[in-house]
Amino acid sequence: MRKAIFKYILLSFLIIQSCISFSQINGYAKVTSIAGTTLNLSNVNQAAHSFTVGDLMVIMQMQDNVIGANTADNVNFGNLSAISSAGLFEITTITSINGNSTTGFTSGAPTTLTVNGLSNTYNTGANSSTQIITFRRMSAGNYTTTANISALDWDGNVGGVVAMEVPGTLTLNHNITANLNGFRGGNKSANYYIGGTSCYNTPFRANNSQHAYKGESIYKVTNATYNNARAKILNGGGGGVQINAGGGGGGNYSAGGLGGYGWNGTAAGCTSVNGGYGYGGIGLSAAITGNRIFMGGGGGGGQQNNSVATDGGDGGGIILIKANTITTSGACGGRTISANGETPPLSGNDGGGGGGAGGSIVFWVNNWSIGGSCALTISANGGNGGTINTSTHAGGGAGGQGVVIFNGPQPTTNVTTQTNNGNPGCNNNSVPCNNTAGSASGSNGDGIFIGTPNPLPIELLFFTAFPSENIIQLEWQTASEVNNDYFTVERSKDAKNWEFVTRVSGAGNSNTSINYYDIDKKPYSGISYYRLKQTDFDGKYEYSSIVAVELNKENIQPVKLYPNPSNGELTLEGDAIEIADFKIFNVLGQDVTSLITVTENNSTAIRVNILSLAKGVYNIQTRTRVTRLVKE
C-alpha cells in the first residue's frame, strides 16, 4: 500500500522533496514480545543508528486491538471500542543487549534488549504493533544540523518516528520532517464498472478490490475482509465504492472528511443517501495526552473504472525533540519542523483519494531563539483530499489535523505553528469549486498545546444522523465523560448557519460506554447537516464533526413496523423490494439477523419471530432507511 518515495505536497511553504536529500538518524526495531523488562525483537533497522547499552531509547505502541466488536458490515464498522495502549510511549535506558550489559554493541542485529524499567503496558498481539526507536543524543553539548533529517517510512512494523536529544543548543541549518512517514493511505480500487448510472452505498467492509482500500490506522488489520469499502477503520479513512466515489480523509487530532458521493451522470452526482463515499477516519483528540500520541491516519483510496483514480494520502509521522535551546541563524529563507499528511494528486473521471492526516510533534525545549531572517514553521497539517479535473465524479475527503505539544514555552517570535485541516477535494472541474467532498472536523489550530494536553470532557465514539420515514434519527455514543452537563443537537441547510434541534442531559462523570438517542421531528427536505454540541458544567463546550443527511419527504413510502415495542412477533409492511432484504443490528452495530426467524413472507409484509433477541434497542435496516425497534 506504500506509494513511491517521491510524493505530492501542495503546501506552499514546503520545498519539493524530490529536489532535497533527507537523512535518517534513528535505529528501529519491532517488539515481538515482552517479559518483564526484556524485549524480544525483529525487523531491526540500524542503518542510521545502532542500539547501544547505556543509551536512551523510545518504546511506542503504534497500533493496538482497539476495534472490539465494531466489525459488522455497516456504518459502525471501525469505531473505537477502547483505546487500550495505542499511542502510549516512554523514554527508557538500555541496560543490556542479547544478555550483554557491557558498554556498546556492534555484533549484528540485536534479538533481545533489556531496559531499566517500563511505566506502561505494551501489547504485541496479532492486531498490535510496538516498536523501539533510538532516542539519539546528537552531541554532548551543542549541535548544528549537517543535513535535512527525516524519519524512516513506516512499513507496518517499524519507522515513522524522528527522536533526538541535544543537551545544549540545537541550531537548525536544515529541516526536520516526518512528512508522509505515518500510516499508509489505502490503494485505489481495481478497474470495475457494473454498468448504468445507479449509485451504490454498500458494502462497508469487504475483501474485494472492486472497492477501494481503507487507509491504515491504529488498529493492525489481519482479517482480509476489513481491507476494502466505505467504513473508516479507526483513524484510517474508508475507501470509495462504485461508481467513482472518493475516499475518506485520515484522522488524528481531528476526524477526516467524507469522500465525494460518486458519479450518476448528473451534474450534482450521487447523494449522501445513496453515494458510495468513504467515511473519514475518527478523531483521537480525547485520547491524546503528554505520553499518548499518534501518527496520522491514512486516507482511503478512490474507486475507479477508467484507471485514473488516486490512492489515499499517507499520514504524517511523529517527531520528538528534546533540547535546552533551539535556534536559527543567518538569512536562510526559512526552516521547517513538520509532520504533515499527504495530498493525493489530481485525478480524472474516477474517484479521488482521501487526504492523509497530520502527525504529531512533541518538544521538550526550554528556550527558543529564532532569527527574523531565518524564521521557523512548525506544522502537523492534514493533506488535502484528491481533486477531480472533469465532470462530477468524486474528490477525496480532507485529512484531519495533527498535534503539536510544547512541554515548555510556546515560541511566537519568528515562529509559526500550524495544525491545519486539509481542504476537501473538488468533485468536478468548476472554478471556483462548487461541489466538494467532506471537510475535516474542528477548527484549525485545535491541536496546539502548551504543556500536557488535558483529556477532553467526553470521549465521543460516534455521532450519526439518518432518515427514517419522515424524521431524522439521531444517535451517539460516549466511551467516557468528565463533568459533562448536556448535549445539544443542531442542524443547518448550508453547514454555516445553525439552529437548535434538541437537548439531551449528559451523565456527568462516567467511565463506561453510554448510548444516546433522539429524533428531529420536523427535519428539512433535501440535504441538511447535523452536529453535536457538548457543554460542561462550567459552560465550556465543543462540537463533533458534521454529518450530512438527505431526506426526500415527497417520495417516502414508509415501511410500517408493528408492534413496536415488541416481545415476540414483529411485522414489517411496505414495498416488497424495500423489505425483502432487511437486516437487524444491535446498538454495537452487530448484525443479529441470523437470530430471528421468518414465519410469514408475502409480497407486502414479512412477519418474524424475535424471541431470541435480548431485551434492548435495535435498528431495522432496509434499502433506504433505518427504523428503531425496542425488544421488551
N, C-alpha and C positions, 0 to 999 in steps of 0.2 A: 504493500500500500504506500510505500515511500516514493515520492516523486524524485525528479532529477535534482542534482545538487545546486544547480543554478535556478533560483525560484523567482517569482514575480513579486515585487513590492511596490506599491503605489503611494507610499508615504513620502512627502516631498523632502523631508529632512534626511532621508537615508541615501547613501551613495549606492549605486548599483553594485550588487555583491559580486557579479562576475568579473568586475574590474579590480577587486580587492582581495588580498590574501589574508586569511584568518588562521591563527594558530591556536591549538588546544593546549591547555596547561594542566589538565587533570587526568588522573587514573580512575578507572571504573571497574566494578565487579558486581555480578548478581549474587544475592544471598539465597542459597537453596534451602538452608535450614539453620536453626539457631538452638544451641544447647547451652543455657546459662549465658555466659559472655563469649562463647566461642561460635564463630560464624563459619559455615561451610560455603564455599564459593564456586562459581563457574563463570563463564563468559568474561574472563578477566581481560581488561584492555589497559596496558601500561605503556602504550606507545608514546604518550606525552609526559607521564609522571608515574613513579613506582610507589607502591605501598611500602612503608618503612617503619620498623619498630621505633616507638617514641614519637612519631608524628601524629598530628591530628587527622581525623577523617570525619566525614559526614555519613550517617546512615539515614536513609529516607524511604518511606513507604510510598512507592509511586502509584500502585494500584492495589485494591483490596476487594473482597467479596461483598459488595455493598448493594447488590440488586435485590436480594431477598426473594420474595415471591412475585415480584413485578416482572413476570416473564410471559404472560399471556399475550396473544395476538390482538392487542387493542391499544388504545391511546395511552394507557397507563404503563405500557412496557417501558422499561428503562428508568422508572422513577427510583429515587433513593429510598432504600429501606432503613439503613443505619450507617453512619459514616465509618464506623469501626476504626481502623488505624490508618485509613487512607490519608495521605498528606503529612503524617507525623514525621518529624526529623529531629535530630540532635547531633551535636559535635562531641566526639569522644576520642580517647587516645589509644593507639595500637600498642599492646603490650607484648604480643608475640605473633609470629607468622610461621605456620607449619610446625608449631611447637618450639620454635627457636626464639628466645627472648633477648638475644644479643642485638646490639645496635646495627641497623642496616639489614637489607635482604636483597640479594641480586640473583639468586639461583632459580630462574624460571618463574612461572606464574604461581602465585600462592593458591593453595587449595583450602586452607583453613587460616583463620585470623582470630586472635583474641583481643578484646578491648578491656579497659579498666572499669567498665560499668555501662548499663543501659537504663535510662529512666522510663522509656516507653516500651510497649509490647509491639512487636513487628511480626507480621504474618507472611508465610511463604507457601501457602496452599496453591491449588490449581488456578484459582481466579485472582491471585495476588502477585505483585512484583515488588520486591525490596532490593535496593541496591546500595552500595557504598561508593563514596567519591572521596578522593584525597582532598583534604582542606589545605590547599597548597600555601605554604609560607614563602612569599616571593623573595624575601631577604630578611636579614637580621635587624635591619633598620629601615631606611627609606628605599623606595623602589620607583623607577621610571619605566613605563612600558616600552618595549622594543618592537612590538608588532601588535596588530589587532588581535584580540582574544575572543574566542568563541567556544561554545560547548560542542562536544561530540553529539551528532544527531542521535536522538532517541531511536532505538531499533526494536523496542518491545521488551528488552531486557535491561539495557544499560544506556546511559547517555542523558542528554537534555539539561545538564547542570554545569554551571561555572561556579567554583568555590575557591576563594582566595583570601589570604590574610597578609597585611603589611603592618608591622608593629609601629612604624613611623608614618612618613608621608608617602602617599601614593600619588605620583604625578602622571596624569593622563596625557601621553603624547599620541595615543591611539584610542580606538573604540573598543568597548567590551559589549558583546552581544550574545543573546540566546534566541535571536530571531528565528522562527520556524523550526526550532530544535525540539519542540514539545510533542504532544500526542499527534499522531498522524491522521491526515484527512482521509475520508473514505473515497474509494475509487468510483469513477462514473460507471454506469451500467454497461453491459454489452449492448450492441445494437438490437433493439426489439421494438416491433410495432404490430399491434394486434389488428390494425386497420380501423377505419372510421374516425369519428371525432368525439367519441364518448370520453368523459373524464373518469378516472378511477381513483378511489380513495382508500383502497386496501391493496396489499396487506401492510401490517405494521412491523412485522418481523418475519424473515424468511431466509432460506438458503437457496437463493435463485438470482443469478446475475442479470436477469431481465430488469431487476430493480437495482438502483444504485446502492452502494455500500454506506453503512454508518461510519461516522468518524470515531476515532479511538478515544478512550476515556479512562477514568479512574477505576473502571471495572475491567479486568482482563478477560477477554472473551475466549472460551474454549469450546463453546457449542456453536456449530456452524449455522444453526437455524436463527442465530442472533445477528448474522452478518449484514443482511440487506433490509431495505424497505424503510417505511416512513418514520417510525417511532425513534426518538432520541435514545441513546444509551448513556445514562447519567449525563456527564457534561460533553459527550460527543453528539454532534448533530445527526439527525436522521437523513437517510438517502431518499431522493425523489423517485416516484414510480411513474408509470406512463400516464398521460402522454407528455413527455418532456418536462416534468415537474422539477423544481430546483431543490437542492439540498439545504438542510437547516444549518445555521451557524453554530460553531462550537461555543461552549460556555466556560467561564472561570469565576471571577467575582460576580459578573452578571450573566444572565441567561442569553444564549444565542437567539437570533431571529428565525422566523419561519421561512422556508424556501418559497419561491413563487409557485402559484397554484397549478400551472400547466396549460397546455395548448388544446383548444377545441375548435379552431378555425374561425373564431370571432376576435374582434379587436380587444375585447375585455379578457378573453381567456377563460379558464375554469374558475370556479368559485371556491370559497372557503369550505363549503359543504361537500362538494364533490371532487375537489382538487387532490392531487397526489403529492403535495408538498411535504418535504421532510421537516420534522419538528426540530426546533432549536435545542441544543444541549442545555441542561439545567444550570442555574447559578449556584455557586457554592459559598456565597458570602457568609451564610450562617455558621459555617464550619471553620472559616479562616481565623487563625489566631497567630500569636508570635511563634509558635512551634508547629503550625499545620498550614502548609501552603500547597499549591497545585500547579502543574503545568497546564497550559491552555488546551482545551478540548479541540479535537479535530472537527472540521466541518464535514457535513455529509456530501456525497457526490451527487451529480445531476444525472437525470435519466435521458437516454439518447436513442434516436433511430436514424440519425444521419452522420454519426461519427464525429460530432463537434461539441458534445457535452464536455464539461470540465470536472476534474476531481475536486473534492473538498480541500480547503486550505489546512495546512498544518498549524498547530497551536504554537505559541511561544513557550520557551523553556524557562529555566529558573537560574537566577544569579544571586549568589551570596557573597557579600564583600564586607570584610572587617578591616578597618584602618583607623589610625588616630586622626589623620587628615587626608582629604582628597583635594588635589589642586590641579590647575592647568596653568600654562604659561605661554607667552608669546602670542603671535597672530596666527591662529590655526584654522580659522573658518568654522570652528565648532566641533565639539566632541559628543559622542552618544554612549549611553549605557542603556541597552534596550533588550526587551524580551517580547517582541511583537508577534502577532499571528499573521498568517499568510492570506493574501488576496488572490483568489484564483484568476487566471487570465480571461480575457474576453472570449465569449462563446458565440456560436451562431444560432441556427434554428433548432436547438436542443436545450436541455436543462443546464443551468449554471451550478457550480459547486458552492457550498456554504463557506463563509469566511472562518479561518481558524481564530480561536480566542487568544487574547493576550496572556502571557505567562506571569511569573511572579519575581519580584526583585526585593531583597532584604539587605538593608545597610545597618551595620554596627559601626558608625562613624561619629567621632566626637566633634570634628571641625571641618568646615568647607571653605576653600579659598579659590574661587573660580574667577578668572580674569575676564574682563569685558570683551577683549579681542579674541578670546577662546572660550566662548560660552558652552554650557553643557546642557544637553537634553536627555532627560531620563524618561523612558516610556515603556509601558506594558499595554499596548493598544491592540484591540481586536482588528482582524483583517476585514476588508470589505467583502460582501457577497459577490459571486461571479455575475457579470452583466452580459445581457444578450444584445446582439447587434442587428437584429432582424425583427420581423413582426412578432406579435405577442407569443412568447413561449414561457420561459420562467427563469428568473435570476435566482441567485443563491441568497440565503439569509445572512444577516450581518453577524460577524463574530463578536462575542462579548468581551468586555474589558478585563484586564488582569488586575494585579495588585502591586503596589509599591509601599513598603513598610520602612520607615525611618526609626530605628531604635536609638534615637538621639535627635538632635535638631534637624528640622527640615530646611534645606538650603533654598534660599529665594533670590539671592543676589547673583545675577547672570546665570541662573539655573531655571529651566522649565521642566516641570514634572507633569507627565500625562498618563492617565489611564482612560483612554477614549474607546467607546464602542466603535466598531466598524460601521460603514454605511451599507444599507441593503442594496443588493444588485437590482438593476433595472430589468423589467420583464419585456421590454421592447426597445425600439431604436428611436424613441421620442427624445427631443432635445428642447427644453429640459425634460427629464424623465417624468412621465405622468402615471406610471404604474410600476410599483416596486414590490420586491419581496419584503419580508418582515424585518423590523428593527430589533436590536438587542434591548434588554430591559435596563431600567435605571438611567441615571444621568452620568455624563462624562465626569470623571474625577472622583466618583464614589469610592474607588479602590485605593485612594491615597490615605495613608495612616501615619501619624506621628506616635511612636510607641506601639505597644501591642494592641492590635485591633480588638475592640470589645465584641463579644458574641452579640448577634442581633436578638431582639426580643422574641422573635419566633423563628423556628426552622421550618419554612414552608416547603413541603414536598411537591405539591402541585396545586394549581388553580385552573379549573376548566369551566367552560360555558358551552352549552349545546342546545339546539332546538328540540322541543318535544311538544308536538301538536302546535298550539297557539301560544306557548310560553317558552321561556328560556330557563333551562335547568342550570343551577349554579352549584358547584361543589369544590371543596378544597380540603387539604389535609395538612396538619402540622405534625412534625416529629417531636417538637418541644416548644414550650412557651415560658417566657420570663416577663412578669409584670404586664401581661397582655390584657388590656381593658376590653376592646371590642374591635370588630371588623366592619368595614363599610364597603359595599359593592357599588361601583359607579359605572355608567355607560356613556357612550358617545357615538355620534354619527361620523365624526371625522378624525377620531383619536386625538383631538386637541381640546375641544370644549366638552366638559364632563358634567354629569348630573347624578344626583343621588338615586339609588335603586332600593337598597335595603341595608339594615344594620343588624349584626349578629354579635352577641356577647362572647368574649373570649374566656379562656379557662383561668386566666390569671397566671398561675405557675403550673407547669406540667412537664414531666419527663417521658410521657408515653404518647403514642400516636393518637390524634383526635380527628375525626371526620366531621366536616360541616356541610350542611345542605341548605339551600333556599331557592327561590324562583323569582323571575321577573315576570309578573302577571300581565304587564302591558308593554311588551317589547316593540322596538321599531320593526317595520317590514324592511326586507333587504339586508344589506351588510351593516352591522354595527360592531362596536368594540366594548369590551368589559375589562375592568381592572379591580383589584382588591386592595383596599387601604387598611393597614393595621395601625391601631392607635394604642399607645402605652397609657398607664395611669397618670403619668406626668404630662400627657398631651403630645409627646413626640410621636411621629408617625412615619411610615414608609409604604411604598407601593410595590405591588407584584408586577410581573411582566403583563403586557396587554394581550388579550385573547380576541380574535376576530370570529364573528358568528354571522351566518346568513340564514334568514327566515323569510320564506315566501308565503305569507299568510293566505294569499288568494288561491294557491294551489294545494293547500294542505287538506288531505283526506285522512283524518286521524285513525290510527289503529286503536280500537277500544280494548281495554284490559279490565276484566272483572272476574270475580270480586277482588277488590284491592282496598285494604289488606285482605290476604287470603291465608287460610291454614291448611288447604288440601288441594282443591281443584281450581284451575285457572283457565280462563278462556280468552284467546286473542281473536278479535273480529275485525275484518277490514279487507283491503285489497289482497287478492291471492298471492300476487307476486311479492307484495310487501311483507307478508307474514310467513312466506314459505321457508325462508332461511333464517328465522330469528335465532338469537343466542341470548343466554343469560349469564351475567357476570356478577360476582360478589364485589364488595367495597374495595377489595385489594386488586381488582381488575382481573381476577382469575376466572376463566371460562368454566362454568359449572353446568353447562347444558347437558352433559352426559348423566347428571344426577336426576334428571326429570324424565318422565315417561309420557309419550303422546298417546292419549286414549281415544281421540277422535280427530279426524282431519278431513275437511271438505273444502270446497272452492272459496269459501268466505270466512271460515272460522277454524281454529285449532284449539282443542281442549287438551290440557296437560295435567298430570299429577305431580305436585311439587312437595309431597310429604317428605322426601329425602333431603330437602334443603333445610339447613339450620335456620332458626329464627334470625331475622335481621332484614337489612335493606339490600335490594338487588336492582340491577339495571337490565331491562329487556331491550335488546338492540335489534332493530330491523334495518332495512337497507338505508333509510334516510333519517331515522330518528331514534332516540333513546327514551324509554319510559320507565319511571321509578316504580318498583314493586316492593311492598312490605310483606314479608312472610311472618305470620303470627305463630 
